[in-house]
Structures are given as C-alpha cells and as structure tokens.
Amino acid sequence: MGYVIGRKAMPRAVDRNRLRRRLRESVRASRPSIERFDIILRVRQRVRAADIVSAVAESRRLLDKLMESQS
C-alpha cells in the first residue's frame, strides 16, 4: 500500500502525516484480504484537516468495493 499526498492537497505536513496514519490504520483491518494487490492511494483534491475522517471513510469504501469485485 502506498500513499501519495502532495502539498497542494494538504499544505501542512502535520495534516498529511495525520491522514497517512489514519489511512494505514484503516487498511490494517482489511490487510489479509488485500495482500495480493499493489495499491497506491493518491489524494488529488484539497483536503482540509477537518475532513480527514471523511477522507478515511471514503478510502475504506473504495477498499470494500475492490474486495467485492474480486469475490
């Protein structure tokens, strides 16, 4: 699993690191079933610090959708 979060998407390094930590934690829950994939999560739109929770929820939905398509 790779994460690409640029300065344009989140200007402050503290916020980028917080988002990465939250994303890693959400991926750990589904790790055994996604080990066969190479996944890169790229944040393209600007994310405010207050929207980190919703960004993590969206990534979780995308991972779930990926797992459903492989079943």
N, C-alpha and C positions, 0 to 999 in steps of 0.2 A: 504494500500500500504506500503510495506516495502522495504528498500534499504539495500543491503549488499555490501559494497565497502571496501575491505581489503587494508592493507598497501602494499601488493605485487602488487596490481593492480594500486594503486596510492600512492606513498610513502609519499607525503606531505599532512598533514591534511587540509591545506588551499584548496588544489585542490579537495580533497574528499568532503569537505563541499560545495564548489562551484558547483560540479557536483550534489550533493544531492539537492541543492536549485533549480538548473535548471530543474532537473527531476520532483521535486514537482510542479513547475510552469507548466510544460507541461502536467502533469496529471490533474491539476485543470480544464483544458479546457474540458476534457472528463469525469470528475467526475460523473455527474448524470448517465451516461450510464454504468459505471464500478463499481458502488456501490455494486452490487450483487456478485462481485468476491473478493477473497482474493489473492492479487498479491504480489509476492516477486521478486524484480528485483535484480539480483546478477551479479556483474561485475566480470568476470573471467579472462579476458585478460588485459594486461597492457594498461592503457590509459594515454596518455601524456596530459598535461594541454592544449596544442594547439588543441587537438582532442575532447574536451568537447562538442563542438557544434555538431560534427558528432555523438557522443555517444547519445546525447539527441534526435537527429533526428532519430537514429535507434530505440530507445525506443518508440518514437512516432509511427513509422511504425509498430512496434510489437503490440502496443495497438490498432492501427487501424485494424490490421489483426485479433486480438482477437474479436473485435466488429463485423467485417464482418462475422466471423464464427458463431457468436451467433444470427445473424439475420435470 
